[in-house]
Amino acid sequence: MLTLHRVRGVGPSEDVALGHAAVVDGTRFAAIGPYEDLLAAYGERARVRDWGDGILTPGRFEPDAVALLESAYWPDPREADTLGTEPLTGPALAALDMTDTRWGASARRGVQRLLATGTTALAGPFTHPAVRTAVARSAIKVVTGPPAQLRLAPGARANFAIFAEGETCLATSIEGRLVFRRR
């Protein structure tokens, strides 16, 4: 399925092409260019997603993913009254009964928070089996070092984020699939 992402601009924060948009075909970018040109070329066949004043950028890489997911507990919202809403580490983490099930659920919540910041790649590897499974099921890419240049170009994998002013992430896409959407 073709999707035309209408945004205010496309590109890394230091080099945004204003008035540009992106067409995604399956898992890859089909075209990037001026919105009006892409609408004329793909408009009849593509679903149009209008992100308003958003900027489509390469996804974020999280170098501290192992620490965030294997050395911290992301509380369930139902535990907010007793544990709060922020990740627990150190003595607070040691005081919890951390079963494999609890580690997996924590990792899923942590991954969701990372996706909500536009993250599309994590540094690994993950050693805890429940965390590794949760990350694998999320489809987020795990790399052992900084990923090669994340590209916004025809033929490149459609791993991107859309940010509003103030750095609020509106959406995160991994291989053309929206894995996080704020609105």
N, C-alpha and C positions, 0 to 999 in steps of 0.2 A: 504494500500500500504506500502510495506517495503522500507525504505530508509537507506542506509549505508552512514554515515557521516565520510568521511576520513579527518583526522586532524593530526597535529603533535603530539597531546596528549590529554588526557581526564582527568579532575579532577579539584578540586579547586586549586587556584594559589599556595597554599603551598604544594600541594601533586599531581602533574601532573604525570600521567602514560604515558610516552613517547611511541610512536608507537601504542598507542591504538586508537580505533575508537568506534563508537556507531551505533547500528541498532535501528531504530524507526519503530514500527508497529502500525499504527494508532495514538493513543494519548499517547502511552507508550513506554518506552525503552524495546526492545526485548532482546538485548544483548549489553554488553560492554566488549571489550577485544582487544587483538592484531589484528591489521588490517588484516594481512594475514589470520588469523584463521577465522575472520568474513567474509572476501571475499570468502574463500573456502566454508563456510557454507551457506551464503546467496547471494553470488554474482550473481547467475543465476536468482534469483527472485527479487533482490533488485535494486532500482535505486541508483546509486552511486553519491554522491555530494562530490566533492573534494574541501576542503577549504584550501589547501596548508599548510602553516605553522601555521594555526589557532589552538587555544586551545579551546576545548569544555568544558565549565564550567557551574555550576548551574547558573540560571538567578539571576539578582540583585533584591533586595528588596529596594523600595524607601519609607523611613519613612516620608518624608516631602511632600508626594503627595497632601494632601489637600491644603497646602499652595501654592504649585506650580500650581495647577489647579483651585482653587477657590479664590485665592487672587492675581492672576497675569493674565495679558492678554498677550497671545502669538500672536503677530501681523501676519496678513496675509502677504505673500510675496509681494502682490500688494500695501501694506501700508509701505513698507520698506523706501521709500523716505521721508515719513513724520513721521513715528513712529519708524523706525529702525528695527532691527531684533531680539533684545533681549526682554525677557518678561518685561512688564510694571507693576509697583506696586505703591503704595502710591499715591501722588498727580497726577502723570501721568495717573494712572488707574482711579482715581476719575474724571478726566477731560473728560473721554470717555463716550459716550452714550452706556452703556452696556445692550443690550436687551438679552432675552433668546437665541435668534438665535446667537448673537455674542458670548455669553458665551459658547455655545455648540461648535461653530467652533474653538474658542480659546482652549477649552479642547481637541478637536481632534488633533490640532497641537501640544499641549503640550504632549499628549500621544505618538504621533509619535516621538517626540524628546526623550522621555523616552525609548521607544522601541529601538531607535537607540543607546542607551547606554547599552543595554542588560537587561533592566528591565522586569521582568515577574510577579512581585507582588507589589502592592501598599498598603500603610497604608490608612485606611478609618476610618469612613464612610464619604461619600460625601453627603452634605446637599442640594446643589443647583441642582434642577431637571435636567437642561440641561447638567450640568457637569456629574451627575450620569448616564444619558443616554449615553453620549459620552464614558464614561469609560466602561459601560456595553457592548456596541457594539464592543469595541475593543477586548474583550475576556480576557483582562488582569485580573489577580486575585486580588480581593480586600480583605484585611484582617484587623482585628481590632488591631492587635499587630504583633510583628515579627513572620513570618511564621515558622512552624516547619522546621527542617533541610531540606533544598532543596537537594534532593538526585539524584545522577547519578547512578542508579542501575536498573537491569532488573525488570520490573513490575512497576517502579515509573513513574509518569507522565513526559512526555518529555517536560519539561520547562527548556530551556537552552539557553545559548548565546555562540557565537563563537567569540573569540577575536584574532586579529593579534598582532604582537609585537607593543609596544607603546600604548596598551590598546584601539586600535580602534576596535569597534564592527563591525564584518562582517555580523552577522546574529543573530536574536532572534527568538526562537521558543516557542510557547505556545501550549501545548498539541499536539506536533508533527507538528503543522502548522507554516510555516515560516511567521511571521508577520512583520518582517523587514529583508531586505537583501540589503547590501551595493553594492554588485557586482553580 
